[in-house]
Amino acid sequence: MDDIAIWESASANIILPVILLFAFVIFLSLQEKYGRESHLNLNDKKHNWQSVSDFTKSYRCSGCHTLLVKGVVCDTCGLSADGPCMDTVGASFLCKEVSLDSQQPFKHRWIEGNFPIEVGCEVCSEDYSKDWKWKRCIWCHKTVHIRCQLFLGEVCDFGKLRQVIIPPTHVEISKKKSRMVRGGFKLRSISDPNIVDWSPVFVIANKSSGSKAGEEILSRFRSLFNPLQTLELSPHSLKRLVYILTLLPQSSKPIILIAGGDGTVASILTLLYKNRNNIKCDFRVGIVPLGTGNDLSRVLGWGKEESTPFSAHQMLNKLLTSTPLSMDRWEVNIVQSRRLGISRPPQVKFMYNYISVGVDARVTLDFHNARNSSLYLGGRLINKALYLAFGTQQVVDRECIGLEKKIEVELDGLKIQLPELEGVVILNIASWGAGCHIWDLKEPDEQISEHSMSDGKLEVVGIYSSFHMAQMQVGLSSPYRIGQASNVKIVLKAREPMQMDGEPWMQSPCVVEVKFGDQVTVLKAPIESQEEAGDETMSKEF
């Protein structure tokens, strides 16, 4: 009996903590699913101070009105201050509101402090060279002399931004803070503002992409939009974006502007696809190229890199005059080889640009590992230098030699005999390897249809070596054309590097099947924008 009592006591000491642990895990899961998606940590009415650095504007302290050489400016509302006035000015003027009472007409919110040098008064059209006593509305950005303010009226119509902004009077949030997420507010609804062709723009930027310009781009757009509309890339901000899109009325035509590289664009497109059943409106996607290769941006006419200096106003004009296009989305199923007789469920990914196995994936993987190193120094030029170094290394090492013996390729069920290769690339778009039109390097063939990103077909090519890659990128050689197909299967017999849309990994033996999924709507830049970009890649896609 004593032994039984001891055993029951020991069991209770073990089982109870285990039950509590499971309960805690379930609670965290429910909080993640139902709490954070519907609760936003908003910087509502709080200033986002930045050091004064833009000398295309004249900055005066909004408190003491002295001309600023050193000081801070809120990149959201435009309030500016010197050191001694910063706390006082910040406390006396609230930043942009996410939500406001919709029962009252929306009025201008005026500040004093900074304005573009070339801007004149909205009423009298005179500039400010002699009179610095002026005000600017933080929402419509109209500027007036103080003496002219009464002639403009009180009601703000958001000016030129009305088509792309979410008016705070049409956003409803809960009055109480969320208990689930500290400092959060529950976003309840976003109503239709009855604006013709209302196309609210959402900007999501990856601050770690290529040129590291993501923060600057977000800063430029914060001054124009509702705080809901600018997001720094993170798992939580992506959930917020999805949740906001689910609240938009079906009549809206949102534009999602992604500032990042090919991998960033692909990950966001996939996330939105997985949540497609909850999003009622039809969204379109534009790109600010911040990565190293930027192949999708090139074929859509947004260029090989972001414009410098970056203009948010110009970008909005381009978005509103761009052309919607359908782009194929491909489902990639990776079935791992059995281990100990146990089969594992297939891994499902989605591909937009290209997927490859072999030497080009090896170079991308080496670069990826270097970028994640603590010794890595960011920058687009450094990235290109690293790619060159790792590509040159593979000319000597040839780690992927004999790839044709390690893989099998099937196009629409037909097994293909391969020559000696070090890489195989499956293409959805025309551009590969930072602007190389690899499929078009061969002479036209009447039996092969032209390349298109929306025809439900993939182009498959072979690469002989890393040196062959370099030759193709400067137009001195052409790839081995394996063929075109709507369904591509690769049987990988050994552990080899793979990459998809610029994201690399080491893949153990498996079967990779690429099949048509559906289409996503992307935006092609207007012709004049393409000419400014000066990239030959774009026009050949269409």
Protein Blocks (a to p, Z undefined) as FASTA:
>chain_A
ZZmmmmmmmmmmmmmmmmmmmmmmmmmmmmmmmmmmmpccdfehiacddddfbfkbccdd
fklopacfbdcddfknopacdfklmmmmmmmpccddfbdcfkbccdddddehiacfkbcc
fklopafklbmcdcddfklopacdfklmmmnojbdghimmlmmpccfklcccdfbdcfkb
ghiacdfbdcdehighiacddddddfkgonlpmmmmmmmmmmmmcfklpccddfklmmmm
mmmmmmpcfkbccdddddddfklmmmmmmmmmmmmmmpmbdcddddddfbfnommmmmno
nojbdcddddfklmmmmmmmmccddddddddddddddeehiacdddddddfkbccedjkl
mmmmmmmmmmmpmkbccdjklmmmmmmmmmmmmmmnommgoklmmpccdeehiacddddd
fbdcddfbfbeghhiafklmpccdfkbccddfklopacddddfbfklmmmmmnopaccdd
fbdcfbdcdddfbdcdddeehiacdddddddddddfbdcddddddfklmmmnopaklmmm
ZZ
